[in-house]
Amino acid sequence: MRKFTLILSAAALSLGVSSLAYAGPQKGRGPDANADGLITQEEHAAHVLQMFAKKDVNQDGTLDAADREAKRAAHFAKMDTDGSGELSRAELKAAHKARSEKRGKRGGKPMHRAKMGKGMAGADTNGDGAISQAEFEAAGAARFAAADTDNDGKLTRAEHKAAHDAKRAKHKAKMKAKLCEQADN
């Protein structure tokens, strides 16, 4: 039963975490602060700082294992409505329903959040196991530069979509390879 609970917990956590993506032209949401359909370098940089602050749970200026664990624990505690330390099927079902209802209020679009963990390993340029604000900002600037294919300092919806689709395809291929590897073992 404990193993089943842990597997369900991991699955539920994985549903709530995805890579950084833009919410589109909704004023106040995502990096397109003025909702003009374009994301400027300044808007992107401000969004990156906002995401860093949100991820730096203990506000020590770095993203590390302590922040990830605190975020996971808070997410788990939110779903564990009876405080038992385990997620029942009913609790998972309720969490899924709440997430679906929240999506419905946003027009059916999934929530997008910055992923902090293995996906940010490339941002840890000094290899100390933690991501400083400067490293996080540099990684954000590199993502913006890669997506800004015409180098005009602005991301159009088409540029963003192309970058998002490429990242999604890469992630799907990686997950498929991982599943195949697990099936072989």
PAKEMAR-876572 format. One line per field, with one value per residue: residue number from 1; residue in one letter; x negated, y, z of N, C-alpha, C in turn. Coordinates in Angstrom, 1 decimal. Each point is the difference from the previous one (the first is absolute). Example, Ala and Ser with C-alpha at 12.3 -4.5 7.8 and 13.67 -1.06 7.14 Angstrom:
2
resi = (1,2)
resn = (A,S)
nx = (-13.2,0.4)
ny = (-5.7,1.1)
nz = (7.8,-0.7)
cax = (0.9,-0.9)
cay = (1.2,1.1)
caz = (0.0,0.0)
cx = (-0.9,0.8)
cy = (1.2,1.1)
cz = (0.0,0.8)
//
This chain:
185
resi = (1,2,3,4,5,6,7,8,9,10,11,12,13,14,15,16,17,18,19,20,21,22,23,24,25,26,27,28,29,30,31,32,33,34,35,36,37,38,39,40,41,42,43,44,45,46,47,48,49,50,51,52,53,54,55,56,57,58,59,60,61,62,63,64,65,66,67,68,69,70,71,72,73,74,75,76,77,78,79,80,81,82,83,84,85,86,87,88,89,90,91,92,93,94,95,96,97,98,99,100,101,102,103,104,105,106,107,108,109,110,111,112,113,114,115,116,117,118,119,120,121,122,123,124,125,126,127,128,129,130,131,132,133,134,135,136,137,138,139,140,141,142,143,144,145,146,147,148,149,150,151,152,153,154,155,156,157,158,159,160,161,162,163,164,165,166,167,168,169,170,171,172,173,174,175,176,177,178,179,180,181,182,183,184,185)
resn = (M,R,K,F,T,L,I,L,S,A,A,A,L,S,L,G,V,S,S,L,A,Y,A,G,P,Q,K,G,R,G,P,D,A,N,A,D,G,L,I,T,Q,E,E,H,A,A,H,V,L,Q,M,F,A,K,K,D,V,N,Q,D,G,T,L,D,A,A,D,R,E,A,K,R,A,A,H,F,A,K,M,D,T,D,G,S,G,E,L,S,R,A,E,L,K,A,A,H,K,A,R,S,E,K,R,G,K,R,G,G,K,P,M,H,R,A,K,M,G,K,G,M,A,G,A,D,T,N,G,D,G,A,I,S,Q,A,E,F,E,A,A,G,A,A,R,F,A,A,A,D,T,D,N,D,G,K,L,T,R,A,E,H,K,A,A,H,D,A,K,R,A,K,H,K,A,K,M,K,A,K,L,C,E,Q,A,D,N)
nx = (-0.8,-1.0,-0.4,1.2,0.0,-1.2,0.4,1.2,-0.7,-0.9,1.0,0.6,-1.1,-0.2,1.3,-0.4,-1.0,-0.2,-0.5,-0.9,1.2,0.5,0.7,-0.7,0.7,-0.2,0.5,-1.3,0.2,-1.0,-0.9,1.1,-0.7,-0.2,0.0,-1.1,-0.2,-0.8,-1.1,-0.2,-1.3,0.4,1.1,-0.8,-0.9,1.0,0.4,-1.2,-0.2,1.2,-0.3,-1.2,0.6,0.8,-1.0,-0.5,0.5,-1.2,0.2,-0.8,0.7,0.3,0.0,0.4,-0.6,-0.4,-0.1,-0.5,-0.7,-0.2,-0.3,-0.7,-0.6,-0.1,-0.5,-0.8,-0.4,0.0,-0.5,-0.8,1.3,-0.2,-1.1,0.3,-0.5,1.2,-0.1,1.2,0.7,0.8,-1.1,-0.5,1.1,0.1,-1.2,0.2,1.1,-0.7,-1.0,0.9,0.6,-1.2,-0.3,1.2,-0.4,-1.1,1.1,-0.2,-0.7,-1.0,-0.2,-0.8,-1.0,-0.9,-0.8,-0.1,-1.1,0.1,1.2,-0.4,-0.4,0.4,0.9,-0.2,-0.5,0.1,1.1,0.4,0.9,-0.2,1.2,-1.0,0.4,-1.3,-0.1,1.0,-0.4,-1.2,0.6,0.7,-1.1,-0.7,1.0,0.0,-1.3,0.1,1.0,-0.8,0.6,0.7,-0.4,1.3,-0.3,0.8,0.8,0.3,1.3,-0.3,-0.9,0.8,1.0,-0.8,-0.5,1.3,0.4,-1.1,0.2,1.3,-0.4,-1.0,0.9,1.0,-1.0,-0.3,1.3,0.1,-1.2,0.4,1.2,-0.6,-0.9,1.1,0.6,-1.2,0.2)
ny = (-1.2,-0.1,-1.1,-0.5,0.4,-0.4,-1.1,0.0,0.1,-0.9,-0.8,0.2,-0.2,-1.1,-0.2,0.4,-0.6,1.1,0.0,1.0,0.6,0.6,0.8,0.7,0.7,-0.3,1.2,0.1,-0.8,-0.7,-0.1,-0.2,0.8,0.5,-1.3,0.3,-1.3,0.9,-0.8,1.1,0.3,1.3,-0.3,-0.6,1.0,0.8,-0.8,-0.1,1.3,0.2,-0.8,0.7,1.1,-0.4,-0.3,1.1,-1.2,-0.3,0.6,-1.0,0.3,-1.2,-0.8,-0.8,-1.1,0.9,0.8,-0.9,-0.3,1.3,0.1,-1.2,0.3,1.3,-0.4,-0.9,0.9,0.7,-1.1,-0.1,0.0,-1.3,0.4,-1.1,0.8,-0.4,-0.2,0.1,-0.9,0.2,0.1,-1.0,-0.7,0.4,-0.3,-1.2,-0.2,0.3,-0.7,-1.0,0.3,0.1,-1.1,-0.5,0.5,-0.7,-0.5,-0.9,1.1,-0.9,-0.1,1.1,-0.8,0.7,-0.8,-0.5,-0.5,-1.3,0.5,0.5,-1.3,0.4,0.5,-1.2,1.1,0.3,-0.8,1.0,-0.4,1.2,0.6,0.8,1.2,0.3,-1.2,0.2,1.2,-0.5,-1.0,0.8,0.7,-1.1,-0.3,1.2,0.0,-1.3,0.4,1.1,-0.8,1.1,-0.2,0.2,-0.9,-0.6,-0.6,-0.4,0.0,0.3,0.9,0.5,-0.2,0.4,0.9,0.2,-0.1,0.7,0.8,0.1,0.2,0.9,0.6,-0.1,0.4,0.8,0.3,0.0,0.6,0.8,0.0,0.2,0.9,0.6,-0.1,0.4,0.7)
nz = (0.0,0.8,-0.7,0.1,1.3,0.1,-0.7,0.7,1.1,-0.5,-0.3,1.1,0.6,-0.8,0.3,1.1,-0.6,-0.6,-1.2,0.1,0.0,-1.1,0.9,-0.9,-0.8,1.3,0.0,0.5,-1.1,0.4,-0.9,-0.7,0.7,-1.2,-0.2,-0.6,0.5,0.5,0.2,0.7,-0.2,0.1,-0.8,-0.8,0.1,0.0,-1.0,-0.6,0.4,-0.6,-1.0,0.0,0.2,-0.9,-0.7,0.4,0.4,0.2,-1.2,-0.3,-1.1,0.3,-1.1,1.0,0.5,0.8,-1.0,-0.7,1.1,0.3,-1.3,-0.1,1.2,-0.5,-1.2,0.6,0.8,-1.1,-0.6,1.0,-0.4,0.2,-0.5,-0.8,-0.9,-0.4,-1.3,0.3,-0.6,1.0,0.7,-0.7,0.1,1.2,0.1,-0.6,0.7,1.1,-0.4,-0.3,1.1,0.5,-0.7,0.4,1.1,-0.5,-0.3,0.9,0.2,-0.1,1.3,-0.1,0.5,0.6,-0.6,1.1,-0.5,-0.4,-0.3,1.2,-0.1,-1.2,0.8,0.6,-0.5,1.3,-0.2,0.7,-0.9,-0.2,-0.2,-0.2,0.5,0.0,0.5,0.8,0.2,0.1,0.7,0.7,0.1,0.2,0.8,0.4,0.1,0.5,0.8,0.2,-1.0,0.0,1.2,0.1,1.0,-0.8,0.8,-1.2,-0.1,-1.3,0.4,0.8,-0.9,-0.9,0.9,0.3,-1.3,-0.3,1.0,-0.4,-1.3,0.4,0.8,-1.0,-0.8,0.9,0.2,-1.3,-0.2,1.0,-0.5,-1.2,0.6,0.7,-1.1,-0.4,1.1)
cax = (0.8,-0.9,-0.7,1.0,0.2,-1.1,0.0,1.0,-0.5,-0.9,0.7,0.8,-1.0,-0.5,1.0,0.0,-1.2,-0.4,-1.1,0.4,0.6,0.7,1.4,0.6,0.3,0.9,-0.7,-0.3,-0.4,-1.1,-0.9,0.5,0.6,0.9,0.9,0.0,-0.3,-1.5,-0.7,-1.3,-1.1,0.3,1.1,-0.5,-0.9,0.8,0.7,-1.1,-0.2,1.2,0.0,-1.0,0.4,1.1,-0.6,-0.9,0.9,-0.6,-0.6,-1.5,-0.7,-0.3,1.0,-0.7,0.9,0.9,1.1,0.8,0.7,1.0,1.1,0.7,0.8,1.2,1.0,0.5,0.9,1.2,0.8,0.3,1.0,0.3,-1.2,-0.4,-1.4,0.2,1.1,1.0,0.5,0.9,-0.8,-0.6,1.2,0.4,-1.1,0.2,1.2,-0.3,-0.9,0.8,0.8,-0.9,-0.2,1.2,0.2,-1.0,0.3,-0.5,-1.4,-0.7,-0.9,-1.4,-0.9,-1.4,-0.4,-1.2,-0.5,-0.9,0.1,-0.8,-1.4,-0.9,-0.1,-1.0,-1.2,-1.2,0.1,0.1,1.2,1.0,0.0,0.1,0.8,-0.8,0.0,1.4,0.2,-0.7,0.7,1.2,-0.4,-0.3,1.3,0.6,-0.8,0.2,1.3,0.1,-0.7,-0.3,-0.8,0.5,0.2,1.4,0.5,1.3,0.7,-0.5,-1.3,0.2,0.6,-1.1,-0.9,0.7,0.2,-1.3,-0.3,0.9,-0.4,-1.2,0.4,0.7,-1.0,-0.8,0.8,0.2,-1.3,-0.1,0.9,-0.5,-1.1,0.6,0.7,-1.1,-0.7)
cay = (1.2,1.2,0.2,0.5,1.4,0.7,0.1,0.9,1.3,0.5,0.3,1.3,1.1,0.3,0.7,1.4,0.7,0.0,0.9,1.4,0.4,1.3,-0.2,0.7,1.4,0.2,1.0,-0.4,-1.5,-0.3,1.1,1.0,0.8,1.0,-0.8,0.5,-1.1,-0.1,0.0,0.7,-0.5,0.5,-0.7,-1.4,0.1,0.3,-1.2,-0.9,0.4,-0.4,-1.5,-0.4,0.3,-1.0,-1.3,0.1,-0.1,0.4,1.3,0.1,0.4,-1.2,-1.0,-1.2,-1.1,0.5,0.6,-1.0,-0.9,0.8,0.2,-1.3,-0.2,0.8,-0.6,-1.2,0.4,0.6,-1.1,-0.9,0.8,-0.6,0.1,-1.3,-0.3,-0.8,0.4,-1.0,0.1,1.1,1.3,0.1,0.4,1.4,0.9,0.0,0.8,1.5,0.4,0.1,1.1,1.2,0.1,0.5,1.5,0.7,-0.4,-1.3,0.0,-0.5,0.9,-0.1,0.5,-0.3,-1.2,0.2,-1.3,-0.5,0.8,1.2,-0.4,0.8,1.3,0.0,0.1,-0.3,-1.3,-0.2,-0.6,1.1,1.0,1.4,0.8,0.4,-1.2,-0.2,1.1,-0.3,-1.1,0.7,0.9,-1.0,-0.6,1.1,0.2,-1.1,0.1,1.2,-0.4,1.1,0.8,1.4,0.3,-0.3,-1.3,-0.1,-1.3,-1.1,-0.4,-0.7,-1.3,-0.8,-0.4,-0.8,-1.3,-0.6,-0.5,-1.1,-1.2,-0.5,-0.6,-1.2,-1.0,-0.3,-0.8,-1.3,-0.8,-0.5,-1.1,-1.2,-0.5,-0.7,-1.2,-0.9,-0.4)
caz = (0.0,0.1,-1.3,-0.9,0.4,-0.5,-1.5,-0.3,0.4,-1.0,-1.3,0.2,0.0,-1.4,-0.8,0.4,-0.4,-1.4,-0.3,-0.2,-1.2,0.2,0.1,-1.1,0.2,1.0,0.8,1.3,0.1,-0.9,-0.3,-0.9,1.1,-0.6,-0.8,-1.4,-0.9,-0.1,1.2,-0.2,0.9,1.3,0.6,0.3,1.1,1.2,0.3,0.6,1.4,0.8,0.1,0.9,1.3,0.3,0.2,1.1,1.1,1.3,-0.3,0.2,-1.2,-0.8,-0.2,0.3,0.5,1.1,-0.7,-0.7,1.0,0.6,-1.0,0.0,1.2,0.0,-1.0,0.5,1.2,-0.6,-0.5,1.2,0.8,1.3,0.8,0.4,-0.5,-1.2,-0.9,-0.3,-1.3,0.1,0.0,-1.3,-0.9,0.4,-0.5,-1.5,-0.3,0.2,-1.1,-1.2,0.2,-0.2,-1.5,-0.6,0.3,-0.8,-1.4,-0.3,-0.2,1.2,0.6,-0.3,1.0,-0.2,0.6,0.8,0.3,-1.0,-1.2,0.2,0.2,-0.9,0.6,1.1,-0.7,0.8,0.5,1.4,0.4,0.3,-1.1,0.5,-0.8,-1.2,-0.9,-0.5,-1.0,-1.2,-0.7,-0.6,-1.2,-1.0,-0.6,-0.8,-1.2,-0.9,-0.6,-0.8,-1.2,-0.9,0.8,0.1,1.4,0.3,-0.4,-0.5,0.3,-0.8,0.5,1.3,-0.3,-0.5,1.1,0.9,-0.7,-0.1,1.4,0.3,-0.8,0.7,1.2,-0.3,-0.4,1.2,0.8,-0.7,0.2,1.4,0.2,-0.7,0.8,1.1,-0.5,-0.3,1.2)
cx = (-0.9,-0.7,1.1,0.3,-1.2,0.0,1.1,-0.4,-1.0,0.7,0.7,-1.0,-0.5,1.0,0.0,-1.2,-0.3,-1.1,0.6,0.7,0.8,1.5,0.8,0.4,1.1,-0.7,-0.1,-0.4,-1.1,-0.9,0.5,0.9,1.0,1.0,0.1,-0.3,-1.5,-0.6,-1.4,-1.0,0.3,1.1,-0.5,-0.9,0.8,0.8,-0.9,-0.2,1.2,0.0,-1.1,0.5,1.1,-0.7,-1.0,0.8,-0.6,-0.8,-1.4,-0.8,-0.5,1.2,-0.8,1.0,0.9,1.2,0.9,0.8,1.1,1.2,0.8,0.8,1.2,1.1,0.7,1.0,1.3,0.9,0.4,0.9,0.3,-1.3,-0.6,-1.5,0.0,1.1,0.9,0.5,1.0,-0.7,-0.6,1.1,0.4,-1.1,0.1,1.2,-0.2,-0.9,0.8,1.0,-0.7,-0.3,1.2,0.2,-1.0,0.3,-0.6,-1.5,-0.7,-0.9,-1.4,-0.8,-1.4,-0.3,-1.4,-0.5,-0.9,0.0,-0.8,-1.4,-1.0,-0.2,-1.1,-1.4,-1.3,0.0,0.1,1.3,1.1,-0.1,0.2,0.9,-0.6,0.0,1.4,0.3,-0.8,0.6,1.2,-0.3,-0.4,1.2,0.6,-0.7,0.2,1.4,0.2,-0.7,-0.3,-0.9,0.4,0.3,1.4,0.4,1.4,0.7,-0.6,-1.4,0.2,0.6,-1.1,-0.9,0.7,0.2,-1.3,-0.4,0.9,-0.4,-1.2,0.3,0.7,-1.0,-0.8,0.8,0.3,-1.2,-0.1,1.0,-0.5,-1.1,0.5,0.6,-1.1,-0.6,0.9)
cy = (1.3,0.3,0.6,1.5,0.8,0.2,1.0,1.5,0.6,0.4,1.3,1.2,0.3,0.7,1.5,0.7,-0.2,1.1,1.4,0.2,1.2,-0.2,0.8,1.4,0.2,1.0,-0.4,-1.4,-0.2,1.2,1.1,1.0,1.0,-0.6,0.5,-1.1,-0.2,0.0,0.6,-0.6,0.5,-0.7,-1.4,0.0,0.2,-1.3,-1.0,0.3,-0.4,-1.5,-0.4,0.3,-1.0,-1.4,0.0,0.1,0.5,1.4,0.2,0.4,-1.1,-0.9,-1.3,-1.1,0.4,0.7,-1.0,-0.9,0.8,0.2,-1.3,-0.2,0.8,-0.5,-1.2,0.3,0.6,-1.1,-0.9,0.7,-0.5,0.0,-1.3,-0.3,-0.9,0.6,-1.1,0.2,1.2,1.3,0.3,0.5,1.4,1.0,0.1,0.9,1.5,0.5,0.2,1.2,1.3,0.2,0.5,1.5,0.8,-0.4,-1.3,-0.2,-0.5,1.1,-0.3,0.6,-0.3,-1.3,0.3,-1.4,-0.4,0.8,1.3,-0.3,0.8,1.4,0.1,0.0,-0.3,-1.4,-0.2,-0.6,1.0,1.0,1.4,0.8,0.4,-1.2,-0.1,1.1,-0.3,-1.1,0.6,0.8,-0.9,-0.6,1.1,0.2,-1.1,0.1,1.2,-0.2,1.2,1.0,1.5,0.4,-0.2,-1.4,0.1,-1.3,-1.2,-0.4,-0.7,-1.4,-0.9,-0.5,-0.9,-1.4,-0.8,-0.6,-1.2,-1.3,-0.7,-0.8,-1.3,-1.1,-0.5,-1.0,-1.4,-0.8,-0.5,-1.1,-1.3,-0.6,-0.8,-1.3,-1.1,-0.6,-0.9)
cz = (0.0,-1.4,-1.0,0.3,-0.5,-1.5,-0.4,0.3,-1.0,-1.3,0.2,0.0,-1.4,-0.8,0.3,-0.4,-1.5,-0.2,-0.2,-1.3,0.3,-0.1,-1.1,0.4,1.0,1.0,1.5,0.2,-1.0,-0.3,-0.8,0.9,-0.6,-0.9,-1.4,-0.9,-0.3,1.3,-0.3,0.9,1.4,0.8,0.4,1.2,1.3,0.4,0.6,1.4,0.9,0.2,1.0,1.5,0.5,0.4,1.2,1.3,1.3,-0.1,0.4,-1.2,-0.9,-0.1,0.2,0.5,1.1,-0.5,-0.6,1.0,0.7,-0.9,-0.1,1.2,0.1,-0.9,0.6,1.2,-0.5,-0.4,1.1,0.9,1.4,0.9,0.4,-0.4,-1.2,-0.9,-0.3,-1.4,0.0,0.0,-1.3,-1.0,0.3,-0.6,-1.5,-0.4,0.2,-1.1,-1.3,0.1,-0.2,-1.4,-0.7,0.1,-0.9,-1.5,-0.4,-0.2,1.2,0.6,-0.4,1.1,-0.3,0.7,0.7,0.3,-1.1,-1.3,0.0,0.2,-0.8,0.5,1.1,-0.6,0.8,0.6,1.5,0.5,0.4,-1.2,0.6,-0.8,-1.3,-1.0,-0.6,-1.0,-1.3,-0.8,-0.7,-1.2,-1.1,-0.7,-0.8,-1.3,-1.0,-0.7,-0.9,-1.3,-0.9,0.8,0.1,1.4,0.5,-0.4,-0.5,0.4,-0.8,0.5,1.3,-0.2,-0.6,1.0,1.0,-0.6,0.0,1.4,0.4,-0.7,0.6,1.3,-0.2,-0.5,1.1,0.9,-0.6,0.1,1.4,0.2,-0.7,0.8,1.2,-0.4,-0.3,1.3,0.8)
//
